[in-house]
Amino acid sequence: MTDKVDNCWVIHDGAAGNRKQAIALAEALGWGFEEKIVHPGMLAKWSAPRLPWFTKKPFGESFAEEMKNPPKYVIGCGRQGALATRMMKSVGSFAIQILDPKIPSHHWDVVIAPSHDRLQGSNVISCLGSLHDVNPSSLHAWNLRASAFQTMLSPRTLVLIGGPSGMATFNEGLIEVMFSHLEYSLAKEGGSLIICGSRRTPKAFAEKIRHRFSDSNFPVWFDESDGDNIYTSALAWADRIVLTPDSVNMISEACATKLPVYIAQPERAMGRMKIFIDHLFGIGRIKSLNKDLIAYPVTPLNTMPDVIAQLKAFIKP
């Protein structure tokens, strides 16, 4: 998109979802970058991205010193990243903020927010879902990795399990209904499951799911105790994807593949998540999970190319 940039910071609070989006944007731009993880004190964390009146150094002395030699660009994601990039703009960096900062967008040079946030402004870029690195090139690379998934019986159903959030009701009933549908499908048409959880998945739920499939040869991953994370390889080898309705990031990445995507009990979604899921239903990209996982035509969704194209209007060589 632009000439090679090596003078960039990617700033986030360490949360996996925020980190992934910020890095994905930098990599899509083709920029080299330095990663900065920020941890403000409790009061500054609560006030972010507003500039706290009680301190000029919410991220400590070290970050304050680094600000004296600002990079040309900063990319932040999440509220803590938004406070940091807002401060970096004040010392001359071109500040790109990912996700709605909940205060006016003019505090940054560009704000990239999902369309379900309904954020407006002359410097706002709206995108469908979240930013990520799932695309034909990355899927091909992940597919080339030596993988036991290659020998698994088809159809291979990737099951992505999130956890409690403010976006959807998540409980044992959701898990039970989801797996009863999947076990019916296995009994009817065969195939196999690849089960991949999240660090948000309650440990008690993860343990029950491990036990449920302990007599099968289906791979199950929830954390490092299960070995290496299988997520990217599973995306590349699956024939279809089933998800719980609680994560915009998970659903966005699933919909960027060429696979059918089924949402377990989408009626549990609330607020912005409901707006997002309803839109995906409206354009035919996702279906509701039931006992019969009927395939349907798929057009992969990837918002990143459009975001990059719109950024050209803001980023000067």
LOBA-887560 format. One record per residue (C-alpha): residue number from 1; y, x, z; residue in one letter. Coordinates in steps of 0.2 Angstrom, whole numbers, plus 5000, padded with zeros to 4 digits. Layout:
BEGIN
+------+------+------+------+------+
| vopa |    Y |    X |    Z | seti |
+------+------+------+------+------+
|  NUM |    Y |    X |    Z |    A |
...
+------+------+------+------+------+
END
This chain:
BEGIN
+------+------+------+------+------+
| vopa |    Y |    X |    Z | seti |
+------+------+------+------+------+
|    1 | 5000 | 5000 | 5000 |    M |
|    2 | 5012 | 5014 | 5005 |    T |
|    3 | 5012 | 5032 | 5005 |    D |
|    4 | 5001 | 5040 | 5018 |    K |
|    5 | 5008 | 5038 | 5035 |    V |
|    6 | 5003 | 5049 | 5050 |    D |
|    7 | 5017 | 5045 | 5061 |    N |
|    8 | 5011 | 5029 | 5069 |    C |
|    9 | 5005 | 5023 | 5086 |    W |
|   10 | 4993 | 5009 | 5088 |    V |
|   11 | 4996 | 5001 | 5106 |    I |
|   12 | 4986 | 4989 | 5116 |    H |
|   13 | 4979 | 4986 | 5133 |    D |
|   14 | 4961 | 4991 | 5130 |    G |
|   15 | 4955 | 4973 | 5127 |    A |
|   16 | 4942 | 4974 | 5113 |    A |
|   17 | 4950 | 4960 | 5103 |    G |
|   18 | 4967 | 4967 | 5104 |    N |
|   19 | 4961 | 4985 | 5100 |    R |
|   20 | 4951 | 4979 | 5085 |    K |
|   21 | 4965 | 4969 | 5077 |    Q |
|   22 | 4978 | 4983 | 5079 |    A |
|   23 | 4967 | 4997 | 5072 |    I |
|   24 | 4961 | 4986 | 5058 |    A |
|   25 | 4979 | 4984 | 5052 |    L |
|   26 | 4982 | 5002 | 5053 |    A |
|   27 | 4967 | 5006 | 5043 |    E |
|   28 | 4970 | 4993 | 5030 |    A |
|   29 | 4987 | 5001 | 5028 |    L |
|   30 | 4979 | 5018 | 5025 |    G |
|   31 | 4989 | 5025 | 5040 |    W |
|   32 | 4983 | 5039 | 5051 |    G |
|   33 | 4988 | 5034 | 5069 |    F |
|   34 | 4987 | 5039 | 5087 |    E |
|   35 | 4980 | 5026 | 5099 |    E |
|   36 | 4990 | 5022 | 5115 |    K |
|   37 | 4982 | 5011 | 5129 |    I |
|   38 | 4995 | 5005 | 5141 |    V |
|   39 | 4993 | 4998 | 5158 |    H |
|   40 | 5008 | 4992 | 5167 |    P |
|   41 | 5010 | 4988 | 5185 |    G |
|   42 | 5005 | 4971 | 5191 |    M |
|   43 | 5023 | 4964 | 5190 |    L |
|   44 | 5027 | 4971 | 5173 |    A |
|   45 | 5010 | 4965 | 5167 |    K |
|   46 | 5015 | 4947 | 5172 |    W |
|   47 | 5032 | 4948 | 5164 |    S |
|   48 | 5027 | 4956 | 5148 |    A |
|   49 | 5033 | 4955 | 5134 |    P |
|   50 | 5049 | 4952 | 5143 |    R |
|   51 | 5058 | 4968 | 5149 |    L |
|   52 | 5056 | 4968 | 5168 |    P |
|   53 | 5072 | 4970 | 5177 |    W |
|   54 | 5064 | 4980 | 5191 |    F |
|   55 | 5059 | 4995 | 5181 |    T |
|   56 | 5064 | 5005 | 5166 |    K |
|   57 | 5047 | 5013 | 5165 |    K |
|   58 | 5034 | 4999 | 5166 |    P |
|   59 | 5021 | 5010 | 5158 |    F |
|   60 | 5024 | 5025 | 5169 |    G |
|   61 | 5033 | 5042 | 5167 |    E |
|   62 | 5021 | 5049 | 5154 |    S |
|   63 | 5024 | 5035 | 5141 |    F |
|   64 | 5043 | 5036 | 5145 |    A |
|   65 | 5043 | 5054 | 5141 |    E |
|   66 | 5033 | 5050 | 5124 |    E |
|   67 | 5046 | 5038 | 5120 |    M |
|   68 | 5059 | 5052 | 5118 |    K |
|   69 | 5050 | 5057 | 5102 |    N |
|   70 | 5046 | 5040 | 5094 |    P |
|   71 | 5035 | 5038 | 5079 |    P |
|   72 | 5041 | 5030 | 5063 |    K |
|   73 | 5029 | 5015 | 5065 |    Y |
|   74 | 5021 | 5006 | 5080 |    V |
|   75 | 5008 | 4993 | 5079 |    I |
|   76 | 5004 | 4982 | 5095 |    G |
|   77 | 4993 | 4968 | 5099 |    C |
|   78 | 4993 | 4957 | 5114 |    G |
|   79 | 5006 | 4954 | 5127 |    R |
|   80 | 5006 | 4972 | 5135 |    Q |
|   81 | 5006 | 4979 | 5117 |    G |
|   82 | 5021 | 4968 | 5113 |    A |
|   83 | 5031 | 4975 | 5128 |    L |
|   84 | 5027 | 4992 | 5123 |    A |
|   85 | 5032 | 4990 | 5104 |    T |
|   86 | 5047 | 4980 | 5109 |    R |
|   87 | 5053 | 4995 | 5119 |    M |
|   88 | 5048 | 5007 | 5105 |    M |
|   89 | 5059 | 4997 | 5093 |    K |
|   90 | 5074 | 5000 | 5105 |    S |
|   91 | 5072 | 5019 | 5102 |    V |
|   92 | 5070 | 5018 | 5083 |    G |
|   93 | 5052 | 5014 | 5079 |    S |
|   94 | 5048 | 5001 | 5066 |    F |
|   95 | 5038 | 4988 | 5077 |    A |
|   96 | 5024 | 4977 | 5071 |    I |
|   97 | 5017 | 4965 | 5083 |    Q |
|   98 | 5001 | 4956 | 5081 |    I |
|   99 | 4999 | 4939 | 5090 |    L |
|  100 | 5012 | 4927 | 5096 |    D |
|  101 | 5023 | 4936 | 5109 |    P |
|  102 | 5029 | 4920 | 5116 |    K |
|  103 | 5047 | 4925 | 5115 |    I |
|  104 | 5058 | 4926 | 5099 |    P |
|  105 | 5051 | 4936 | 5085 |    S |
|  106 | 5068 | 4946 | 5082 |    H |
|  107 | 5063 | 4958 | 5096 |    H |
|  108 | 5051 | 4966 | 5083 |    W |
|  109 | 5053 | 4970 | 5065 |    D |
|  110 | 5038 | 4960 | 5060 |    V |
|  111 | 5027 | 4948 | 5070 |    V |
|  112 | 5009 | 4944 | 5062 |    I |
|  113 | 5003 | 4928 | 5070 |    A |
|  114 | 4988 | 4916 | 5066 |    P |
|  115 | 4994 | 4900 | 5058 |    S |
|  116 | 4987 | 4889 | 5072 |    H |
|  117 | 5000 | 4897 | 5083 |    D |
|  118 | 5013 | 4888 | 5072 |    R |
|  119 | 5026 | 4902 | 5075 |    L |
|  120 | 5041 | 4902 | 5063 |    Q |
|  121 | 5054 | 4915 | 5059 |    G |
|  122 | 5061 | 4926 | 5045 |    S |
|  123 | 5051 | 4941 | 5050 |    N |
|  124 | 5035 | 4931 | 5054 |    V |
|  125 | 5019 | 4933 | 5044 |    I |
|  126 | 5006 | 4919 | 5046 |    S |
|  127 | 4988 | 4922 | 5044 |    C |
|  128 | 4972 | 4912 | 5045 |    L |
|  129 | 4963 | 4918 | 5060 |    G |
|  130 | 4963 | 4935 | 5067 |    S |
|  131 | 4964 | 4952 | 5058 |    L |
|  132 | 4948 | 4963 | 5057 |    H |
|  133 | 4939 | 4975 | 5047 |    D |
|  134 | 4925 | 4964 | 5040 |    V |
|  135 | 4926 | 4965 | 5021 |    N |
|  136 | 4914 | 4968 | 5006 |    P |
|  137 | 4917 | 4987 | 5008 |    S |
|  138 | 4913 | 4988 | 5027 |    S |
|  139 | 4898 | 4976 | 5025 |    L |
|  140 | 4891 | 4987 | 5012 |    H |
|  141 | 4893 | 5002 | 5023 |    A |
|  142 | 4885 | 4993 | 5037 |    W |
|  143 | 4871 | 4987 | 5026 |    N |
|  144 | 4866 | 5005 | 5021 |    L |
|  145 | 4862 | 5010 | 5038 |    R |
|  146 | 4844 | 5011 | 5042 |    A |
|  147 | 4840 | 4995 | 5051 |    S |
|  148 | 4825 | 4986 | 5058 |    A |
|  149 | 4834 | 4970 | 5052 |    F |
|  150 | 4827 | 4974 | 5035 |    Q |
|  151 | 4810 | 4970 | 5040 |    T |
|  152 | 4814 | 4954 | 5049 |    M |
|  153 | 4808 | 4938 | 5042 |    L |
|  154 | 4821 | 4928 | 5032 |    S |
|  155 | 4831 | 4917 | 5035 |    P |
|  156 | 4839 | 4929 | 5047 |    R |
|  157 | 4850 | 4919 | 5058 |    T |
|  158 | 4864 | 4929 | 5068 |    L |
|  159 | 4868 | 4920 | 5084 |    V |
|  160 | 4885 | 4925 | 5091 |    L |
|  161 | 4888 | 4920 | 5109 |    I |
|  162 | 4905 | 4921 | 5117 |    G |
|  163 | 4910 | 4916 | 5135 |    G |
|  164 | 4922 | 4905 | 5145 |    P |
|  165 | 4940 | 4904 | 5138 |    S |
|  166 | 4954 | 4893 | 5138 |    G |
|  167 | 4950 | 4888 | 5120 |    M |
|  168 | 4933 | 4879 | 5123 |    A |
|  169 | 4922 | 4872 | 5136 |    T |
|  170 | 4908 | 4885 | 5139 |    F |
|  171 | 4893 | 4881 | 5150 |    N |
|  172 | 4874 | 4880 | 5150 |    E |
|  173 | 4873 | 4864 | 5141 |    G |
|  174 | 4881 | 4872 | 5126 |    L |
|  175 | 4869 | 4886 | 5126 |    I |
|  176 | 4854 | 4874 | 5128 |    E |
|  177 | 4859 | 4863 | 5114 |    V |
|  178 | 4862 | 4877 | 5103 |    M |
|  179 | 4845 | 4886 | 5105 |    F |
|  180 | 4836 | 4869 | 5105 |    S |
|  181 | 4843 | 4867 | 5087 |    H |
|  182 | 4839 | 4885 | 5082 |    L |
|  183 | 4821 | 4884 | 5089 |    E |
|  184 | 4818 | 4868 | 5079 |    Y |
|  185 | 4824 | 4876 | 5064 |    S |
|  186 | 4812 | 4891 | 5067 |    L |
|  187 | 4797 | 4880 | 5069 |    A |
|  188 | 4802 | 4870 | 5053 |    K |
|  189 | 4806 | 4884 | 5041 |    E |
|  190 | 4802 | 4901 | 5050 |    G |
|  191 | 4813 | 4915 | 5050 |    G |
|  192 | 4820 | 4925 | 5064 |    S |
|  193 | 4835 | 4926 | 5076 |    L |
|  194 | 4847 | 4941 | 5079 |    I |
|  195 | 4856 | 4937 | 5096 |    I |
|  196 | 4872 | 4946 | 5100 |    C |
|  197 | 4883 | 4942 | 5115 |    G |
|  198 | 4900 | 4947 | 5121 |    S |
|  199 | 4906 | 4956 | 5136 |    R |
|  200 | 4914 | 4939 | 5140 |    R |
|  201 | 4896 | 4931 | 5141 |    T |
|  202 | 4892 | 4927 | 5159 |    P |
|  203 | 4879 | 4939 | 5166 |    K |
|  204 | 4868 | 4925 | 5172 |    A |
|  205 | 4868 | 4917 | 5154 |    F |
|  206 | 4864 | 4933 | 5146 |    A |
|  207 | 4849 | 4936 | 5158 |    E |
|  208 | 4842 | 4919 | 5154 |    K |
|  209 | 4844 | 4921 | 5136 |    I |
|  210 | 4835 | 4938 | 5137 |    R |
|  211 | 4821 | 4930 | 5147 |    H |
|  212 | 4820 | 4915 | 5134 |    R |
|  213 | 4816 | 4927 | 5120 |    F |
|  214 | 4807 | 4941 | 5129 |    S |
|  215 | 4790 | 4937 | 5121 |    D |
|  216 | 4798 | 4937 | 5104 |    S |
|  217 | 4803 | 4952 | 5093 |    N |
|  218 | 4820 | 4945 | 5090 |    F |
|  219 | 4834 | 4958 | 5095 |    P |
|  220 | 4845 | 4953 | 5109 |    V |
|  221 | 4861 | 4962 | 5114 |    W |
|  222 | 4874 | 4958 | 5127 |    F |
|  223 | 4879 | 4975 | 5134 |    D |
|  224 | 4875 | 4994 | 5134 |    E |
|  225 | 4859 | 4990 | 5144 |    S |
|  226 | 4852 | 4983 | 5128 |    D |
|  227 | 4855 | 4999 | 5118 |    G |
|  228 | 4867 | 5002 | 5104 |    D |
|  229 | 4878 | 4987 | 5099 |    N |
|  230 | 4870 | 4978 | 5085 |    I |
|  231 | 4885 | 4968 | 5080 |    Y |
|  232 | 4891 | 4976 | 5063 |    T |
|  233 | 4873 | 4979 | 5057 |    S |
|  234 | 4868 | 4961 | 5061 |    A |
|  235 | 4883 | 4955 | 5051 |    L |
|  236 | 4877 | 4965 | 5036 |    A |
|  237 | 4859 | 4960 | 5037 |    W |
|  238 | 4860 | 4941 | 5042 |    A |
|  239 | 4857 | 4927 | 5030 |    D |
|  240 | 4868 | 4914 | 5040 |    R |
|  241 | 4878 | 4914 | 5056 |    I |
|  242 | 4879 | 4902 | 5071 |    V |
|  243 | 4893 | 4904 | 5084 |    L |
|  244 | 4899 | 4896 | 5100 |    T |
|  245 | 4916 | 4888 | 5098 |    P |
|  246 | 4927 | 4899 | 5109 |    D |
|  247 | 4933 | 4915 | 5100 |    S |
|  248 | 4945 | 4915 | 5085 |    V |
|  249 | 4940 | 4933 | 5082 |    N |
|  250 | 4921 | 4930 | 5081 |    M |
|  251 | 4924 | 4915 | 5070 |    I |
|  252 | 4936 | 4924 | 5058 |    S |
|  253 | 4925 | 4939 | 5056 |    E |
|  254 | 4910 | 4928 | 5053 |    A |
|  255 | 4920 | 4918 | 5039 |    C |
|  256 | 4924 | 4935 | 5031 |    A |
|  257 | 4906 | 4937 | 5026 |    T |
|  258 | 4898 | 4928 | 5011 |    K |
|  259 | 4886 | 4918 | 5023 |    L |
|  260 | 4886 | 4900 | 5029 |    P |
|  261 | 4894 | 4898 | 5046 |    V |
|  262 | 4888 | 4885 | 5059 |    Y |
|  263 | 4898 | 4881 | 5075 |    I |
|  264 | 4888 | 4875 | 5090 |    A |
|  265 | 4897 | 4859 | 5097 |    Q |
|  266 | 4914 | 4861 | 5089 |    P |
|  267 | 4920 | 4846 | 5098 |    E |
|  268 | 4922 | 4857 | 5114 |    R |
|  269 | 4936 | 4867 | 5106 |    A |
|  270 | 4954 | 4863 | 5113 |    M |
|  271 | 4972 | 4867 | 5108 |    G |
|  272 | 4975 | 4881 | 5096 |    R |
|  273 | 4956 | 4884 | 5093 |    M |
|  274 | 4954 | 4865 | 5088 |    K |
|  275 | 4967 | 4867 | 5076 |    I |
|  276 | 4959 | 4883 | 5068 |    F |
|  277 | 4942 | 4875 | 5068 |    I |
|  278 | 4948 | 4859 | 5060 |    D |
|  279 | 4956 | 4869 | 5046 |    H |
|  280 | 4940 | 4878 | 5043 |    L |
|  281 | 4931 | 4862 | 5042 |    F |
|  282 | 4944 | 4855 | 5031 |    G |
|  283 | 4942 | 4868 | 5018 |    I |
|  284 | 4923 | 4868 | 5019 |    G |
|  285 | 4921 | 4885 | 5026 |    R |
|  286 | 4911 | 4880 | 5041 |    I |
|  287 | 4899 | 4867 | 5046 |    K |
|  288 | 4893 | 4859 | 5063 |    S |
|  289 | 4877 | 4866 | 5069 |    L |
|  290 | 4862 | 4853 | 5070 |    N |
|  291 | 4843 | 4854 | 5068 |    K |
|  292 | 4844 | 4857 | 5049 |    D |
|  293 | 4854 | 4872 | 5044 |    L |
|  294 | 4857 | 4867 | 5026 |    I |
|  295 | 4865 | 4880 | 5015 |    A |
|  296 | 4881 | 4877 | 5006 |    Y |
|  297 | 4893 | 4886 | 4994 |    P |
|  298 | 4903 | 4899 | 5002 |    V |
|  299 | 4920 | 4908 | 4998 |    T |
|  300 | 4923 | 4922 | 5010 |    P |
|  301 | 4939 | 4921 | 5019 |    L |
|  302 | 4949 | 4937 | 5023 |    N |
|  303 | 4967 | 4936 | 5028 |    T |
|  304 | 4970 | 4955 | 5028 |    M |
|  305 | 4975 | 4957 | 5009 |    P |
|  306 | 4988 | 4944 | 5010 |    D |
|  307 | 4995 | 4951 | 5026 |    V |
|  308 | 4996 | 4968 | 5018 |    I |
|  309 | 5005 | 4961 | 5003 |    A |
|  310 | 5018 | 4952 | 5013 |    Q |
|  311 | 5021 | 4968 | 5024 |    L |
|  312 | 5027 | 4976 | 5008 |    K |
|  313 | 5043 | 4966 | 5009 |    A |
|  314 | 5047 | 4973 | 5026 |    F |
|  315 | 5041 | 4991 | 5026 |    I |
|  316 | 5053 | 5003 | 5017 |    K |
|  317 | 5046 | 5019 | 5009 |    P |
+------+------+------+------+------+
END
